[in-house]
């Protein structure tokens, strides 16, 4: 439902779709387990595919189901030296007896990955941190000619895997809100990376039937004082996932891979105090200005928010009387450019 004919649906369509899945019906753990397996099964492609693999419950459960269904796949893990996700992925792959390819990146390699990711998704630190993991894993898979990948995206929202789920009274209400927020936070990032690299990302935890079923589970069954995603971990064990994998604590991709640490180290090495300022050097911005108050104020607001404007862009019509262009103000733009430095 995220894509229609390979194009990302609009945010309005996504929110409408999520609202349509709400129901007052109740379900069982058995039905939820069935829907999890089916959500993976229906997406398995005919050709060999990849799994973005961290050794956590989400990606490991996907790998286990794919193995049980005798699918042809390779797991991929990336990170810096001593990254928690690399170690967890190696242990999980051994327990599952699945093929794993992993790569440990140095800072020189990371700068290229970070630069490429920033050019695709923009200079947002969180988006670059998470997106770099996807980008690096997809690049690692190139030699295997893998272009389709399973991702665990969505599990945190439907099974209450974030700290914010602990802090609210109505867990499922927060889950619904999180699902809607995924469009801006996750979909745009992953869609842009996928389109840039020519890959497809499959998200079984965002299957419509699975969302509907998972959201019929009471919030109190999704977490307790010790664990988040409680019911998913129990189901994972029932399906056959080892206990040490099923109950491994969640670590966000950018932290488990240490890619966020790489951004910080590179920022400091390049003389930047903040990670965002470092990323901005890979994302030159121009401001389209007509000399009028609206475009000048918009540029001013961008500067106040910390964006560096590299140049001012204006258009001069061949027809000086055109109503489509603010031709009389073109000379003023030159003066405004000097004033802004």
C-alpha positions as a Markdown table, in Angstrom:
| # | Residue | x | y | z |
|---|---|---|---|---|
| 1 | Unk | 0.0 | 0.0 | 0.0 |
| 2 | Unk | 3.0 | 2.3 | 0.4 |
| 3 | Unk | 3.6 | 2.3 | -3.4 |
| 4 | Unk | 1.2 | 2.3 | -6.3 |
| 5 | Unk | 2.7 | 1.3 | -9.7 |
| 6 | Unk | 6.2 | 1.8 | -8.2 |
| 7 | Unk | 5.4 | 5.4 | -7.2 |
| 8 | Unk | 5.1 | 6.5 | -3.5 |
| 9 | Unk | 1.5 | 7.2 | -2.7 |
| 10 | Unk | 0.6 | 10.6 | -1.2 |
| 11 | Unk | 0.7 | 11.2 | 2.6 |
| 12 | Unk | -3.1 | 11.9 | 2.4 |
| 13 | Unk | -3.7 | 8.5 | 0.8 |
| 14 | Unk | -1.5 | 6.8 | 3.4 |
| 15 | Unk | -3.4 | 8.4 | 6.3 |
| 16 | Unk | -6.7 | 7.5 | 4.7 |
| 17 | Unk | -5.5 | 3.9 | 4.3 |
| 18 | Unk | -4.4 | 3.7 | 8.0 |
| 19 | Unk | -7.7 | 5.1 | 9.2 |
| 20 | Unk | -9.6 | 2.5 | 7.1 |
| 21 | Unk | -7.9 | -0.3 | 9.0 |
| 22 | Unk | -9.3 | 0.6 | 12.4 |
| 23 | Unk | -11.8 | -1.9 | 13.8 |
| 24 | Unk | -13.4 | -2.7 | 17.2 |
| 25 | Unk | -13.0 | -6.4 | 16.7 |
| 26 | Unk | -10.7 | -8.5 | 18.9 |
| 27 | Unk | -8.3 | -11.1 | 17.7 |
| 28 | Unk | -6.0 | -13.9 | 19.1 |
| 29 | Unk | -2.3 | -14.5 | 19.3 |
| 30 | Unk | -2.8 | -17.5 | 17.0 |
| 31 | Unk | -4.4 | -15.3 | 14.3 |
| 32 | Unk | -1.6 | -12.7 | 14.7 |
| 33 | Unk | 1.0 | -15.4 | 14.2 |
| 34 | Unk | -0.8 | -16.5 | 11.0 |
| 35 | Unk | -0.9 | -13.0 | 9.7 |
| 36 | Unk | 2.9 | -12.4 | 10.4 |
| 37 | Unk | 3.8 | -15.6 | 8.4 |
| 38 | Unk | 1.4 | -14.8 | 5.6 |
| 39 | Unk | 2.7 | -11.2 | 5.3 |
| 40 | Unk | 6.2 | -12.5 | 4.7 |
| 41 | Unk | 5.1 | -15.4 | 2.5 |
| 42 | Unk | 3.0 | -13.3 | 0.1 |
| 43 | Unk | 6.0 | -11.0 | -0.6 |
| 44 | Unk | 8.7 | -13.6 | -1.3 |
| 45 | Unk | 9.9 | -13.0 | -4.8 |
| 46 | Unk | 10.8 | -15.8 | -7.3 |
| 47 | Unk | 14.4 | -14.7 | -7.6 |
| 48 | Unk | 17.0 | -14.5 | -4.8 |
| 49 | Unk | 16.5 | -11.6 | -2.5 |
| 50 | Unk | 18.2 | -9.9 | 0.5 |
| 51 | Unk | 17.2 | -9.2 | 4.1 |
| 52 | Unk | 18.5 | -6.1 | 5.9 |
| 53 | Unk | 19.7 | -8.0 | 8.9 |
| 54 | Unk | 20.7 | -6.7 | 12.4 |
| 55 | Unk | 20.3 | -9.9 | 14.4 |
| 56 | Unk | 17.3 | -8.5 | 16.2 |
| 57 | Unk | 13.8 | -10.0 | 16.6 |
| 58 | Unk | 12.3 | -8.3 | 13.5 |
| 59 | Unk | 14.9 | -9.2 | 10.8 |
| 60 | Unk | 15.7 | -12.6 | 12.4 |
| 61 | Unk | 12.0 | -13.6 | 12.4 |
| 62 | Unk | 11.7 | -12.6 | 8.7 |
| 63 | Unk | 14.8 | -14.7 | 8.0 |
| 64 | Unk | 13.4 | -17.7 | 9.9 |
| 65 | Unk | 10.1 | -17.6 | 8.1 |
| 66 | Unk | 11.8 | -17.3 | 4.7 |
| 67 | Unk | 14.0 | -20.2 | 5.6 |
| 68 | Unk | 11.1 | -22.3 | 6.7 |
| 69 | Unk | 9.4 | -21.5 | 3.4 |
| 70 | Unk | 12.6 | -22.7 | 1.6 |
| 71 | Unk | 13.2 | -19.3 | 0.0 |
| 72 | Unk | 16.5 | -18.3 | -1.6 |
| 73 | Unk | 18.0 | -15.3 | 0.2 |
| 74 | Unk | 21.1 | -13.7 | 1.7 |
| 75 | Unk | 21.2 | -11.6 | 4.9 |
| 76 | Unk | 23.2 | -8.3 | 4.9 |
| 77 | Unk | 24.7 | -6.5 | 7.9 |
| 78 | Unk | 26.9 | -3.4 | 8.0 |
| 79 | Unk | 28.6 | -1.3 | 10.7 |
| 80 | Unk | 31.8 | 0.1 | 12.1 |
| 81 | Unk | 34.4 | -1.9 | 14.1 |
| 82 | Unk | 32.8 | -3.4 | 17.2 |
| 83 | Unk | 29.3 | -2.5 | 16.1 |
| 84 | Unk | 26.6 | -4.3 | 18.2 |
| 85 | Unk | 24.5 | -5.1 | 15.1 |
| 86 | Unk | 27.4 | -6.9 | 13.4 |
| 87 | Unk | 28.1 | -9.1 | 16.4 |
| 88 | Unk | 24.4 | -9.8 | 16.9 |
| 89 | Unk | 23.9 | -10.5 | 13.2 |
| 90 | Unk | 26.8 | -13.0 | 13.1 |
| 91 | Unk | 25.4 | -14.9 | 16.2 |
| 92 | Unk | 21.9 | -14.9 | 14.8 |
| 93 | Unk | 22.9 | -16.1 | 11.4 |
| 94 | Unk | 24.8 | -18.9 | 12.9 |
| 95 | Unk | 21.9 | -20.0 | 15.1 |
| 96 | Unk | 19.5 | -19.7 | 12.1 |
| 97 | Unk | 22.0 | -21.4 | 9.8 |
| 98 | Unk | 21.4 | -18.7 | 7.1 |
| 99 | Unk | 23.8 | -17.1 | 4.7 |
| 100 | Unk | 25.2 | -13.7 | 5.9 |
| 101 | Unk | 27.3 | -11.2 | 4.3 |
| 102 | Unk | 28.6 | -8.3 | 6.5 |
| 103 | Unk | 31.1 | -5.5 | 6.1 |
| 104 | Unk | 32.9 | -3.4 | 8.6 |
| 105 | Unk | 33.4 | 0.1 | 7.3 |
| 106 | Unk | 36.2 | 2.5 | 8.2 |
| 107 | Unk | 35.7 | 6.3 | 8.4 |
| 108 | Unk | 37.1 | 6.9 | 4.9 |
| 109 | Unk | 34.5 | 4.5 | 3.4 |
| 110 | Unk | 31.8 | 6.0 | 5.7 |
| 111 | Unk | 32.4 | 9.5 | 4.4 |
| 112 | Unk | 31.5 | 8.3 | 0.9 |
| 113 | Unk | 28.4 | 6.5 | 2.2 |
| 114 | Unk | 27.3 | 9.5 | 4.2 |
| 115 | Unk | 27.9 | 12.0 | 1.4 |
| 116 | Unk | 25.8 | 9.8 | -1.1 |
| 117 | Unk | 23.0 | 9.4 | 1.4 |
| 118 | Unk | 22.8 | 13.1 | 2.3 |
| 119 | Unk | 22.6 | 14.0 | -1.4 |
| 120 | Unk | 19.6 | 11.7 | -1.6 |
| 121 | Unk | 17.6 | 12.4 | 1.6 |
| 122 | Unk | 18.9 | 15.8 | 2.7 |
| 123 | Unk | 21.0 | 16.8 | 5.8 |
| 124 | Unk | 18.6 | 15.6 | 8.5 |
| 125 | Unk | 20.9 | 13.7 | 10.9 |
| 126 | Unk | 18.3 | 11.0 | 11.8 |
| 127 | Unk | 17.4 | 10.3 | 8.2 |
| 128 | Unk | 21.1 | 10.2 | 7.1 |
| 129 | Unk | 21.9 | 7.9 | 10.1 |
| 130 | Unk | 19.2 | 5.4 | 9.3 |
| 131 | Unk | 19.4 | 5.8 | 5.5 |
| 132 | Unk | 23.2 | 5.2 | 5.5 |
| 133 | Unk | 22.6 | 1.7 | 6.8 |
| 134 | Unk | 20.1 | 0.9 | 4.0 |
| 135 | Unk | 22.5 | 2.5 | 1.4 |
| 136 | Unk | 25.5 | 0.6 | 2.7 |
| 137 | Unk | 23.8 | -2.7 | 2.8 |
| 138 | Unk | 22.3 | -2.3 | -0.7 |
| 139 | Unk | 25.8 | -1.4 | -2.0 |
| 140 | Unk | 27.2 | -4.5 | -0.3 |
| 141 | Unk | 24.6 | -6.7 | -2.1 |
| 142 | Unk | 25.5 | -5.3 | -5.5 |
| 143 | Unk | 28.1 | -8.1 | -6.2 |
| 144 | Unk | 25.3 | -10.6 | -5.6 |
| 145 | Unk | 23.1 | -8.8 | -8.0 |
| 146 | Unk | 20.4 | -8.5 | -5.3 |
| 147 | Unk | 17.8 | -5.8 | -5.9 |
| 148 | Unk | 15.0 | -6.8 | -3.7 |
| 149 | Unk | 15.2 | -6.6 | 0.1 |
| 150 | Unk | 13.0 | -7.4 | 3.1 |
| 151 | Unk | 13.0 | -4.8 | 5.9 |
| 152 | Unk | 11.6 | -4.9 | 9.4 |
| 153 | Unk | 10.2 | -1.4 | 9.1 |
| 154 | Unk | 6.8 | -1.0 | 10.8 |
| 155 | Unk | 7.3 | -3.5 | 13.6 |
| 156 | Unk | 8.1 | -0.8 | 16.2 |
| 157 | Unk | 4.8 | 0.9 | 15.4 |
| 158 | Unk | 2.3 | -1.9 | 15.4 |
| 159 | Unk | 3.9 | -3.8 | 18.3 |
| 160 | Unk | 4.8 | -0.8 | 20.5 |
| 161 | Unk | 8.6 | -0.9 | 20.3 |
| 162 | Unk | 9.5 | 2.7 | 21.2 |
| 163 | Unk | 10.1 | 4.4 | 24.5 |
| 164 | Unk | 7.2 | 6.8 | 23.7 |
| 165 | Unk | 4.8 | 3.8 | 23.8 |
| 166 | Unk | 5.8 | 3.3 | 27.5 |
| 167 | Unk | 5.1 | 6.9 | 28.4 |
| 168 | Unk | 1.4 | 7.0 | 27.3 |
| 169 | Unk | -1.8 | 5.7 | 28.8 |
| 170 | Unk | -3.3 | 4.5 | 25.5 |
| 171 | Unk | -0.6 | 2.4 | 23.8 |
| 172 | Unk | -2.6 | 1.6 | 20.6 |
| 173 | Unk | -3.6 | 5.2 | 20.1 |
| 174 | Unk | 0.1 | 6.1 | 20.1 |
| 175 | Unk | 0.7 | 3.2 | 17.6 |
| 176 | Unk | -1.9 | 4.6 | 15.2 |
| 177 | Unk | -0.3 | 8.0 | 15.4 |
| 178 | Unk | 3.1 | 6.5 | 14.8 |
| 179 | Unk | 1.9 | 4.7 | 11.7 |
| 180 | Unk | 0.6 | 7.9 | 10.2 |
| 181 | Unk | 3.9 | 9.7 | 11.1 |
| 182 | Unk | 5.9 | 7.1 | 9.3 |
| 183 | Unk | 5.2 | 8.7 | 6.0 |
| 184 | Unk | 7.4 | 11.8 | 6.7 |
| 185 | Unk | 9.8 | 10.0 | 9.0 |
| 186 | Unk | 10.5 | 6.8 | 7.1 |
| 187 | Unk | 8.8 | 6.3 | 3.8 |
| 188 | Unk | 10.2 | 9.4 | 2.0 |
| 189 | Unk | 13.7 | 8.5 | 3.1 |
| 190 | Unk | 13.5 | 4.8 | 2.1 |
| 191 | Unk | 11.7 | 5.5 | -1.2 |
| 192 | Unk | 14.3 | 8.1 | -2.3 |
| 193 | Unk | 17.1 | 5.7 | -1.5 |
| 194 | Unk | 15.4 | 2.8 | -3.2 |
| 195 | Unk | 14.7 | 4.8 | -6.3 |
| 196 | Unk | 18.2 | 6.1 | -6.4 |
| 197 | Unk | 19.8 | 2.7 | -6.1 |
| 198 | Unk | 17.2 | 0.9 | -8.3 |
| 199 | Unk | 16.1 | -1.5 | -5.5 |
| 200 | Unk | 12.8 | -2.6 | -4.0 |
| 201 | Unk | 12.2 | -2.7 | -0.3 |
| 202 | Unk | 9.6 | -5.1 | 1.0 |
| 203 | Unk | 7.9 | -4.3 | 4.4 |
| 204 | Unk | 5.8 | -7.2 | 5.7 |
| 205 | Unk | 5.1 | -5.5 | 9.0 |
| 206 | Unk | 3.2 | -2.9 | 7.1 |
| 207 | Unk | 0.9 | -5.4 | 5.4 |
| 208 | Unk | -2.7 | -4.2 | 5.7 |
| 209 | Unk | -4.0 | -7.4 | 7.1 |
| 210 | Unk | -1.2 | -7.6 | 9.6 |
| 211 | Unk | -1.6 | -4.0 | 10.8 |
| 212 | Unk | -5.4 | -4.6 | 11.2 |
| 213 | Unk | -4.8 | -7.8 | 13.3 |
| 214 | Unk | -1.9 | -6.4 | 15.3 |
| 215 | Unk | -3.9 | -3.3 | 16.2 |
| 216 | Unk | -6.7 | -5.5 | 17.6 |
| 217 | Unk | -4.3 | -6.7 | 20.3 |
| 218 | Unk | -4.7 | -4.8 | 23.6 |
| 219 | Unk | -1.8 | -2.4 | 24.4 |
| 220 | Unk | -1.1 | -4.1 | 27.7 |
| 221 | Unk | -0.1 | -7.3 | 25.7 |
| 222 | Unk | 2.4 | -5.4 | 23.7 |
| 223 | Unk | 4.7 | -4.2 | 26.5 |
| 224 | Unk | 5.5 | -4.5 | 30.2 |
| 225 | Unk | 8.0 | -3.0 | 32.6 |
| 226 | Unk | 10.8 | -5.2 | 31.2 |
| 227 | Unk | 10.1 | -5.5 | 27.4 |
| 228 | Unk | 8.6 | -3.7 | 24.5 |
| 229 | Unk | 7.1 | -5.7 | 21.5 |
| 230 | Unk | 6.2 | -8.3 | 24.1 |
| 231 | Unk | 3.6 | -10.3 | 22.0 |
| 232 | Unk | 5.9 | -10.3 | 18.9 |
| 233 | Unk | 8.7 | -11.8 | 20.9 |
| 234 | Unk | 6.4 | -14.5 | 22.3 |
| 235 | Unk | 5.2 | -15.3 | 18.8 |
| 236 | Unk | 8.8 | -15.4 | 17.4 |
| 237 | Unk | 9.7 | -18.0 | 20.0 |
| 238 | Unk | 6.6 | -20.1 | 19.1 |
| 239 | Unk | 7.6 | -20.0 | 15.4 |
| 240 | Unk | 11.0 | -21.3 | 16.3 |
| 241 | Unk | 13.3 | -18.3 | 16.9 |
| 242 | Unk | 15.9 | -18.8 | 19.5 |
| 243 | Unk | 15.2 | -17.2 | 22.9 |
| 244 | Unk | 18.4 | -15.1 | 22.9 |
| 245 | Unk | 17.4 | -13.6 | 19.6 |
| 246 | Unk | 13.7 | -13.2 | 20.4 |
| 247 | Unk | 14.4 | -11.2 | 23.5 |
| 248 | Unk | 17.4 | -9.2 | 22.3 |
| 249 | Unk | 16.8 | -5.5 | 23.3 |
| 250 | Unk | 16.1 | -3.1 | 20.4 |
| 251 | Unk | 18.8 | -0.8 | 19.2 |
| 252 | Unk | 18.1 | 1.7 | 16.5 |
| 253 | Unk | 19.9 | 1.0 | 13.2 |
| 254 | Unk | 22.0 | 4.1 | 13.3 |
| 255 | Unk | 23.2 | 3.2 | 16.8 |
| 256 | Unk | 23.5 | -0.5 | 16.4 |
| 257 | Unk | 25.7 | 0.0 | 13.3 |
| 258 | Unk | 27.6 | 2.9 | 14.9 |
| 259 | Unk | 26.9 | 4.9 | 11.8 |
| 260 | Unk | 25.6 | 7.8 | 13.9 |
| 261 | Unk | 29.0 | 7.7 | 15.7 |
| 262 | Unk | 30.7 | 7.9 | 12.3 |
| 263 | Unk | 28.8 | 11.1 | 11.5 |
| 264 | Unk | 29.9 | 12.6 | 14.7 |
| 265 | Unk | 33.6 | 11.6 | 14.4 |
| 266 | Unk | 33.7 | 12.9 | 10.8 |
| 267 | Unk | 32.0 | 16.1 | 11.8 |
| 268 | Unk | 34.7 | 16.7 | 14.5 |
| 269 | Unk | 37.5 | 15.7 | 12.1 |
| 270 | Unk | 36.3 | 18.3 | 9.6 |
| 271 | Unk | 36.0 | 21.1 | 12.2 |
| 272 | Unk | 32.3 | 21.0 | 12.7 |
| 273 | Unk | 30.7 | 21.2 | 16.2 |
| 274 | Unk | 27.4 | 19.8 | 15.1 |
| 275 | Unk | 26.6 | 16.8 | 12.9 |
| 276 | Unk | 24.0 | 18.7 | 10.9 |
| 277 | Unk | 26.5 | 21.4 | 9.9 |
| 278 | Unk | 28.8 | 18.7 | 8.7 |
| 279 | Unk | 26.1 | 17.1 | 6.6 |
| 280 | Unk | 25.1 | 20.5 | 5.1 |
| 281 | Unk | 28.4 | 20.6 | 3.2 |
| 282 | Unk | 27.1 | 17.7 | 1.1 |
| 283 | Unk | 23.8 | 19.5 | 0.4 |
| 284 | Unk | 24.3 | 22.8 | -1.3 |
| 285 | Unk | 21.2 | 24.9 | -1.4 |
| 286 | Unk | 20.0 | 27.7 | -3.7 |
| 287 | Unk | 17.2 | 30.1 | -3.1 |
| 288 | Unk | 14.8 | 30.9 | -5.9 |
| 289 | Unk | 14.2 | 34.7 | -5.4 |
| 290 | Unk | 12.1 | 37.1 | -7.4 |
| 291 | Unk | 13.1 | 40.2 | -5.2 |
| 292 | Unk | 9.7 | 40.3 | -3.7 |
| 293 | Unk | 9.1 | 40.1 | 0.1 |
| 294 | Unk | 7.7 | 36.5 | 0.1 |
| 295 | Unk | 10.7 | 34.8 | -1.5 |
| 296 | Unk | 13.2 | 37.0 | 0.4 |
| 297 | Unk | 11.4 | 36.2 | 3.7 |
| 298 | Unk | 11.4 | 32.5 | 2.9 |
| 299 | Unk | 15.2 | 32.6 | 2.3 |
| 300 | Unk | 15.6 | 34.5 | 5.5 |
| 301 | Unk | 13.7 | 31.8 | 7.5 |
| 302 | Unk | 15.9 | 29.1 | 5.9 |
| 303 | Unk | 19.0 | 31.0 | 7.0 |
| 304 | Unk | 17.6 | 31.4 | 10.6 |
| 305 | Unk | 17.0 | 27.6 | 10.7 |
| 306 | Unk | 20.7 | 27.0 | 10.1 |
| 307 | Unk | 20.6 | 26.3 | 6.4 |
| 308 | Unk | 23.5 | 27.7 | 4.4 |
| 309 | Unk | 22.3 | 29.3 | 1.1 |
| 310 | Unk | 25.0 | 28.8 | -1.4 |
| 311 | Unk | 23.5 | 31.0 | -4.1 |
| 312 | Unk | 20.4 | 33.0 | -5.1 |
| 313 | Unk | 18.6 | 32.0 | -8.3 |
| 314 | Unk | 16.4 | 34.2 | -10.3 |
| 315 | Unk | 14.8 | 34.1 | -13.8 |
| 316 | Unk | 14.7 | 36.8 | -16.4 |
| 317 | Unk | 12.0 | 36.4 | -19.0 |
| 318 | Unk | 12.7 | 37.2 | -22.7 |
| 319 | Unk | 9.4 | 39.0 | -22.6 |
| 320 | Unk | 9.8 | 42.0 | -20.2 |
| 321 | Unk | 6.1 | 42.4 | -20.0 |
| 322 | Unk | 5.4 | 38.8 | -19.0 |
| 323 | Unk | 3.0 | 38.3 | -16.0 |
| 324 | Unk | 4.7 | 35.0 | -15.2 |
| 325 | Unk | 8.0 | 36.6 | -14.1 |
| 326 | Unk | 8.9 | 39.6 | -11.9 |
| 327 | Unk | 11.2 | 41.0 | -14.6 |
| 328 | Unk | 11.4 | 44.5 | -13.1 |
| 329 | Unk | 12.9 | 43.2 | -9.9 |
| 330 | Unk | 15.8 | 41.2 | -11.4 |
| 331 | Unk | 18.4 | 43.9 | -10.9 |
| 332 | Unk | 17.2 | 44.2 | -7.3 |
| 333 | Unk | 18.1 | 40.5 | -6.7 |
| 334 | Unk | 21.7 | 41.3 | -7.4 |
| 335 | Unk | 21.7 | 43.9 | -4.6 |
| 336 | Unk | 19.8 | 41.5 | -2.3 |
| 337 | Unk | 22.4 | 38.8 | -3.0 |
| 338 | Unk | 25.2 | 41.1 | -1.9 |
| 339 | Unk | 23.3 | 42.2 | 1.2 |
| 340 | Unk | 22.9 | 38.6 | 2.3 |
| 341 | Unk | 26.6 | 37.9 | 1.7 |
